[in-house]
Amino acid sequence: MPGWGLYTRSRHDRYYPRLGDAILVETLFIGLSVGSILLLVALGLAITYGAMGVINMAHGELLMIGAYTAVLMQVYLGLGMLFAIPVAFCTSAAVGFAIEKFVVKRLYGRLLDTLLATWGISILLQQFIRLEFGLAFFDIHIEGLGPGLQNAPIPDFLQGAIDIGGSTIPIFRAFILGVALSLTAITWVLVYRTSFGVQLRAVTKNADMAAACGINVSRIYMYSFAYGSGLAGVAGVLLAGFKTVMPSMGTSYVIDGFMVVVVGGVGSLLGTFISAGFLGQLNVLFASYSNDIIARAAVFAAVILIILWRPKGLFSHKGR
């Protein structure tokens, strides 16, 4: 299913038909929840692509790993979604760390090679899960893995909805929005208020000059890739409350994430933030008044028009 399909109301959304402004408010709020998932996916891509010039086609599989982490923690540890979020961040970050260290690190400056290599990694990770860590060959099944229909249960206090001004707002979607905004704020502080962020921005502008000034470019690349991967893992946990957790669940989000990054401007956190909200709202509004196909066509049309108008994105960095 396309990544934009998150707009669909889930079984946890208590929705009652209303008229006028109430419907509009509910639709806009659903658009914000869609944009929140896209924002978490795109933030990682904005960091890795903007700073490192790497098109990471395995980013969707890092989202998938986060979702499976939530499922396995529930199955084996009885721990819910709130505990799964930090664990999924660390798990996906560790996998991203390994991908950068053993594969991507050797391919910097070779864009097509990194694209093909990470695409191959994405296929391997999907098959790794489909084969249930390889034990399917021995007829051994691990609960919570493989191609089954798993979901991460939503905690009781996040189920249901609240009524605000006559509009029904699903609590879980509000939680998604809160998590996305919190991680966006943390990312902004990390990039613009820490020494690591200063070095990251220096590397983004000119890696050779940054290295000449004593910055460990390899370390910055490694930590940036791991952090972006961790954000994808958190998105996977949140997405697991709405969609079926399966090996291919993250594939479409790579395309959607890159659309957000390109429209917002490569390397621009503000652009990524605004672009995710805009495209999410656009998709939900068209889907509400027509259908998924028309909505996705409208999103692609908007992306094409914006790129024609601003080839470097809405908030691209100004060069000298």
ROMIZA-584612 format. One record per residue (C-alpha): residue number from 1; x, y, z. Coordinates in Angstrom, 2 decimals. Layout:
// residues N
[rec NUM; [X; Y; Z]] ...
***
This chain:
// residues 320
[rec 1; [0.00; 0.00; 0.00]] [rec 2; [1.24; 3.51; -0.68]] [rec 3; [2.76; 5.35; 2.21]] [rec 4; [0.07; 7.99; 2.01]] [rec 5; [-2.53; 5.39; 2.97]] [rec 6; [-2.02; 6.37; 6.61]] [rec 7; [-4.80; 8.91; 6.21]] [rec 8; [-7.34; 6.06; 6.42]] [rec 9; [-9.19; 6.02; 9.70]] [rec 10; [-8.11; 3.09; 11.86]] [rec 11; [-10.14; 0.88; 14.11]] [rec 12; [-9.02; 3.04; 17.03]] [rec 13; [-10.55; 6.23; 15.60]] [rec 14; [-14.03; 6.93; 16.89]] [rec 15; [-15.50; 8.87; 14.01]] [rec 16; [-19.04; 10.19; 13.78]] [rec 17; [-20.25; 11.97; 10.63]] [rec 18; [-20.45; 15.69; 11.17]] [rec 19; [-21.07; 18.70; 9.00]] [rec 20; [-19.22; 21.85; 8.14]] [rec 21; [-16.22; 22.98; 10.14]] [rec 22; [-16.06; 19.82; 12.28]] [rec 23; [-15.34; 17.64; 9.25]] [rec 24; [-12.72; 20.08; 8.04]] [rec 25; [-10.97; 20.17; 11.42]] [rec 26; [-10.93; 16.37; 11.67]] [rec 27; [-9.62; 16.05; 8.12]] [rec 28; [-6.88; 18.60; 8.74]] [rec 29; [-5.88; 16.80; 11.93]] [rec 30; [-5.61; 13.49; 10.10]] [rec 31; [-3.45; 15.31; 7.57]] [rec 32; [-1.19; 16.42; 10.42]] [rec 33; [-0.77; 12.83; 11.59]] [rec 34; [0.12; 11.75; 8.05]] [rec 35; [2.59; 14.60; 7.81]] [rec 36; [4.06; 13.65; 11.19]] [rec 37; [5.03; 10.16; 10.02]] [rec 38; [6.45; 11.60; 6.80]] [rec 39; [8.34; 14.19; 8.83]] [rec 40; [10.10; 11.55; 10.93]] [rec 41; [11.02; 9.58; 7.82]] [rec 42; [12.15; 12.67; 5.92]] [rec 43; [14.19; 14.15; 8.78]] [rec 44; [16.57; 11.22; 8.62]] [rec 45; [16.81; 11.48; 4.85]] [rec 46; [17.36; 15.24; 5.06]] [rec 47; [20.32; 14.70; 7.38]] [rec 48; [21.94; 11.85; 5.46]] [rec 49; [21.26; 13.18; 1.97]] [rec 50; [21.87; 16.81; 2.86]] [rec 51; [25.09; 16.27; 4.80]] [rec 52; [26.48; 13.17; 3.16]] [rec 53; [25.03; 13.18; -0.35]] [rec 54; [23.87; 9.59; 0.10]] [rec 55; [20.57; 8.33; -1.31]] [rec 56; [19.76; 5.66; 1.25]] [rec 57; [17.30; 3.27; -0.38]] [rec 58; [17.34; 1.11; 2.77]] [rec 59; [15.78; 3.87; 4.87]] [rec 60; [12.34; 2.26; 4.57]] [rec 61; [13.70; -1.00; 5.93]] [rec 62; [15.02; 0.85; 8.98]] [rec 63; [11.43; 1.96; 9.52]] [rec 64; [10.37; -1.68; 9.17]] [rec 65; [12.93; -2.74; 11.77]] [rec 66; [11.47; -0.23; 14.20]] [rec 67; [7.98; -1.63; 13.63]] [rec 68; [9.14; -5.22; 14.17]] [rec 69; [10.94; -4.13; 17.34]] [rec 70; [7.61; -2.92; 18.71]] [rec 71; [5.91; -6.22; 17.78]] [rec 72; [8.65; -8.40; 19.31]] [rec 73; [8.77; -6.39; 22.54]] [rec 74; [5.04; -6.92; 22.94]] [rec 75; [5.20; -10.64; 22.09]] [rec 76; [8.21; -11.60; 24.22]] [rec 77; [8.49; -8.92; 26.90]] [rec 78; [4.91; -7.73; 27.22]] [rec 79; [6.11; -4.14; 26.85]] [rec 80; [3.96; -1.67; 24.98]] [rec 81; [4.53; 1.06; 22.46]] [rec 82; [5.93; 3.65; 24.87]] [rec 83; [8.81; 1.34; 25.81]] [rec 84; [9.28; 0.31; 22.20]] [rec 85; [9.96; 3.85; 20.95]] [rec 86; [13.41; 4.33; 22.57]] [rec 87; [14.39; 0.70; 21.95]] [rec 88; [13.38; 0.94; 18.28]] [rec 89; [15.37; 4.16; 17.94]] [rec 90; [18.49; 2.44; 19.30]] [rec 91; [17.94; -0.72; 17.23]] [rec 92; [17.46; 1.10; 13.93]] [rec 93; [20.32; 3.46; 14.78]] [rec 94; [22.60; 0.46; 15.39]] [rec 95; [21.64; -1.09; 12.05]] [rec 96; [22.19; 2.27; 10.33]] [rec 97; [25.55; 2.58; 12.07]] [rec 98; [26.59; -0.82; 10.70]] [rec 99; [25.37; 0.02; 7.18]] [rec 100; [27.39; 3.23; 7.15]] [rec 101; [30.51; 1.68; 8.65]] [rec 102; [30.72; -1.43; 6.47]] [rec 103; [29.13; -0.30; 3.18]] [rec 104; [28.35; 3.37; 2.69]] [rec 105; [31.65; 4.59; 4.14]] [rec 106; [33.51; 3.02; 1.22]] [rec 107; [31.30; 4.63; -1.41]] [rec 108; [31.24; 8.35; -0.59]] [rec 109; [31.34; 10.52; -3.68]] [rec 110; [29.86; 7.75; -5.81]] [rec 111; [26.16; 8.56; -5.80]] [rec 112; [24.94; 5.77; -8.10]] [rec 113; [27.04; 3.21; -6.27]] [rec 114; [25.58; 4.17; -2.89]] [rec 115; [22.08; 4.08; -4.38]] [rec 116; [22.57; 0.56; -5.76]] [rec 117; [24.35; -0.68; -2.63]] [rec 118; [21.66; 0.56; -0.23]] [rec 119; [18.96; -0.78; -2.54]] [rec 120; [20.64; -4.17; -2.30]] [rec 121; [20.76; -3.84; 1.48]] [rec 122; [17.03; -3.06; 1.55]] [rec 123; [16.29; -6.27; -0.37]] [rec 124; [18.52; -8.28; 1.95]] [rec 125; [16.86; -6.87; 5.06]] [rec 126; [13.41; -7.68; 3.71]] [rec 127; [14.38; -11.23; 2.87]] [rec 128; [16.11; -11.56; 6.23]] [rec 129; [12.78; -10.97; 7.94]] [rec 130; [10.79; -13.03; 5.44]] [rec 131; [13.04; -16.01; 6.13]] [rec 132; [12.62; -15.42; 9.86]] [rec 133; [16.35; -15.06; 10.47]] [rec 134; [17.00; -18.01; 8.19]] [rec 135; [15.20; -20.55; 10.41]] [rec 136; [12.34; -21.02; 7.94]] [rec 137; [14.60; -23.46; 6.10]] [rec 138; [14.37; -25.70; 9.16]] [rec 139; [10.59; -25.29; 9.60]] [rec 140; [11.15; -23.23; 12.74]] [rec 141; [8.71; -20.34; 13.16]] [rec 142; [9.43; -17.34; 15.37]] [rec 143; [6.28; -15.63; 16.60]] [rec 144; [6.09; -12.01; 15.53]] [rec 145; [8.43; -12.40; 12.56]] [rec 146; [7.99; -13.28; 8.94]] [rec 147; [5.18; -12.37; 6.57]] [rec 148; [2.35; -12.70; 9.10]] [rec 149; [-0.21; -10.02; 9.87]] [rec 150; [1.17; -8.35; 12.96]] [rec 151; [0.26; -5.07; 14.61]] [rec 152; [1.66; -3.27; 17.61]] [rec 153; [-1.21; -2.80; 20.07]] [rec 154; [-1.96; 0.77; 21.06]] [rec 155; [-1.98; 1.40; 24.84]] [rec 156; [-5.44; 1.77; 26.33]] [rec 157; [-4.89; 5.39; 27.34]] [rec 158; [-4.09; 6.30; 23.73]] [rec 159; [-7.23; 4.71; 22.30]] [rec 160; [-10.51; 6.46; 21.67]] [rec 161; [-10.97; 10.12; 20.89]] [rec 162; [-11.58; 13.46; 22.50]] [rec 163; [-14.15; 16.04; 21.48]] [rec 164; [-12.81; 19.53; 20.87]] [rec 165; [-15.26; 22.16; 19.71]] [rec 166; [-17.53; 19.55; 18.16]] [rec 167; [-14.65; 17.81; 16.35]] [rec 168; [-13.61; 14.25; 17.17]] [rec 169; [-9.83; 14.06; 17.57]] [rec 170; [-8.28; 10.55; 17.84]] [rec 171; [-5.95; 10.45; 20.84]] [rec 172; [-3.37; 8.25; 19.14]] [rec 173; [-3.07; 10.61; 16.19]] [rec 174; [-2.52; 13.48; 18.64]] [rec 175; [0.19; 11.35; 20.27]] [rec 176; [1.87; 10.82; 16.88]] [rec 177; [1.85; 14.57; 16.29]] [rec 178; [3.34; 15.19; 19.73]] [rec 179; [6.15; 12.66; 19.22]] [rec 180; [6.98; 14.07; 15.79]] [rec 181; [7.10; 17.65; 17.05]] [rec 182; [9.23; 16.64; 20.04]] [rec 183; [11.78; 14.80; 17.90]] [rec 184; [11.83; 17.67; 15.42]] [rec 185; [12.63; 20.08; 18.26]] [rec 186; [15.37; 17.74; 19.55]] [rec 187; [16.82; 17.50; 16.04]] [rec 188; [16.79; 21.28; 15.67]] [rec 189; [18.61; 21.70; 19.00]] [rec 190; [21.11; 19.02; 17.99]] [rec 191; [21.85; 20.67; 14.63]] [rec 192; [21.82; 24.35; 15.68]] [rec 193; [22.70; 24.41; 19.38]] [rec 194; [25.44; 21.80; 19.87]] [rec 195; [29.06; 21.46; 18.85]] [rec 196; [28.13; 18.35; 16.90]] [rec 197; [25.60; 20.39; 14.94]] [rec 198; [28.20; 23.04; 14.15]] [rec 199; [30.50; 20.36; 12.79]] [rec 200; [27.66; 18.73; 10.86]] [rec 201; [26.76; 22.02; 9.18]] [rec 202; [30.40; 22.66; 8.38]] [rec 203; [30.71; 19.23; 6.78]] [rec 204; [27.50; 19.85; 4.84]] [rec 205; [28.87; 23.08; 3.38]] [rec 206; [32.34; 21.80; 2.53]] [rec 207; [33.61; 18.46; 3.81]] [rec 208; [37.19; 19.01; 2.60]] [rec 209; [37.48; 22.39; 4.30]] [rec 210; [35.91; 20.98; 7.47]] [rec 211; [38.47; 18.17; 7.51]] [rec 212; [41.26; 20.69; 7.02]] [rec 213; [39.99; 22.53; 10.10]] [rec 214; [40.33; 19.40; 12.20]] [rec 215; [36.79; 18.02; 12.08]] [rec 216; [36.55; 14.23; 12.00]] [rec 217; [34.33; 13.98; 8.94]] [rec 218; [34.05; 10.19; 9.08]] [rec 219; [32.74; 10.31; 12.64]] [rec 220; [30.21; 13.03; 11.77]] [rec 221; [28.96; 10.97; 8.84]] [rec 222; [28.68; 7.85; 10.98]] [rec 223; [26.73; 9.48; 13.82]] [rec 224; [24.50; 11.42; 11.41]] [rec 225; [23.59; 8.26; 9.52]] [rec 226; [22.84; 6.44; 12.78]] [rec 227; [20.68; 9.28; 14.11]] [rec 228; [18.66; 9.51; 10.89]] [rec 229; [18.18; 5.74; 10.97]] [rec 230; [16.93; 5.95; 14.55]] [rec 231; [14.27; 8.49; 13.57]] [rec 232; [13.03; 6.06; 10.92]] [rec 233; [12.76; 3.38; 13.62]] [rec 234; [10.52; 5.63; 15.73]] [rec 235; [8.33; 6.28; 12.69]] [rec 236; [8.02; 2.51; 12.28]] [rec 237; [6.75; 2.08; 15.85]] [rec 238; [4.09; 4.74; 15.39]] [rec 239; [3.10; 3.37; 12.00]] [rec 240; [2.70; -0.12; 13.49]] [rec 241; [-0.36; 1.12; 15.37]] [rec 242; [-2.16; 1.78; 12.07]] [rec 243; [-0.78; -0.55; 9.45]] [rec 244; [0.13; -4.19; 9.15]] [rec 245; [3.73; -4.86; 10.12]] [rec 246; [5.35; -6.73; 7.25]] [rec 247; [8.77; -6.86; 5.56]] [rec 248; [7.85; -4.52; 2.69]] [rec 249; [5.98; -1.93; 4.75]] [rec 250; [8.70; 0.71; 4.50]] [rec 251; [9.38; 0.59; 0.77]] [rec 252; [6.93; 3.27; -0.31]] [rec 253; [8.04; 5.62; 2.46]] [rec 254; [11.47; 6.03; 0.87]] [rec 255; [9.85; 7.64; -2.18]] [rec 256; [7.52; 9.75; -0.09]] [rec 257; [10.35; 10.81; 2.20]] [rec 258; [12.56; 11.91; -0.66]] [rec 259; [9.66; 13.88; -2.15]] [rec 260; [9.37; 15.76; 1.14]] [rec 261; [13.11; 16.43; 1.24]] [rec 262; [13.31; 17.60; -2.38]] [rec 263; [10.27; 19.88; -2.09]] [rec 264; [11.45; 21.39; 1.18]] [rec 265; [15.04; 21.83; 0.07]] [rec 266; [17.88; 19.39; 0.58]] [rec 267; [19.44; 19.82; 4.03]] [rec 268; [16.83; 22.29; 5.29]] [rec 269; [15.07; 21.20; 8.49]] [rec 270; [12.54; 24.02; 8.18]] [rec 271; [11.82; 23.05; 4.60]] [rec 272; [11.41; 19.39; 5.55]] [rec 273; [9.02; 20.35; 8.36]] [rec 274; [6.82; 22.56; 6.18]] [rec 275; [6.94; 20.23; 3.17]] [rec 276; [5.84; 17.20; 5.23]] [rec 277; [2.85; 19.09; 6.62]] [rec 278; [1.89; 20.53; 3.23]] [rec 279; [2.07; 17.26; 1.29]] [rec 280; [0.33; 15.34; 4.07]] [rec 281; [-2.55; 17.81; 4.15]] [rec 282; [-2.80; 17.90; 0.38]] [rec 283; [-3.07; 14.13; 0.17]] [rec 284; [-5.71; 13.85; 2.89]] [rec 285; [-7.85; 16.66; 1.50]] [rec 286; [-7.95; 15.16; -1.99]] [rec 287; [-8.48; 11.64; -0.62]] [rec 288; [-11.39; 12.86; 1.52]] [rec 289; [-13.21; 14.37; -1.44]] [rec 290; [-12.24; 11.82; -4.09]] [rec 291; [-10.09; 8.69; -3.60]] [rec 292; [-6.54; 7.49; -2.94]] [rec 293; [-5.54; 7.41; -6.61]] [rec 294; [-6.63; 10.99; -7.29]] [rec 295; [-4.97; 12.12; -4.06]] [rec 296; [-1.64; 10.53; -4.92]] [rec 297; [-1.80; 11.98; -8.45]] [rec 298; [-2.46; 15.41; -6.95]] [rec 299; [0.56; 15.07; -4.64]] [rec 300; [2.86; 14.10; -7.52]] [rec 301; [1.49; 16.96; -9.63]] [rec 302; [2.15; 19.42; -6.81]] [rec 303; [5.69; 18.09; -6.36]] [rec 304; [6.41; 18.44; -10.09]] [rec 305; [5.07; 22.01; -10.18]] [rec 306; [7.10; 23.02; -7.13]] [rec 307; [10.29; 21.52; -8.57]] [rec 308; [9.69; 23.34; -11.87]] [rec 309; [9.16; 26.58; -9.96]] [rec 310; [11.93; 26.06; -7.39]] [rec 311; [14.35; 23.37; -8.64]] [rec 312; [16.32; 23.46; -5.37]] [rec 313; [13.26; 23.29; -3.16]] [rec 314; [11.26; 25.83; -1.21]] [rec 315; [13.89; 26.50; 1.44]] [rec 316; [17.18; 25.58; -0.21]] [rec 317; [20.44; 26.86; 1.22]] [rec 318; [21.87; 29.83; -0.63]] [rec 319; [25.26; 29.23; -2.17]] [rec 320; [28.01; 31.76; -2.70]] 
***
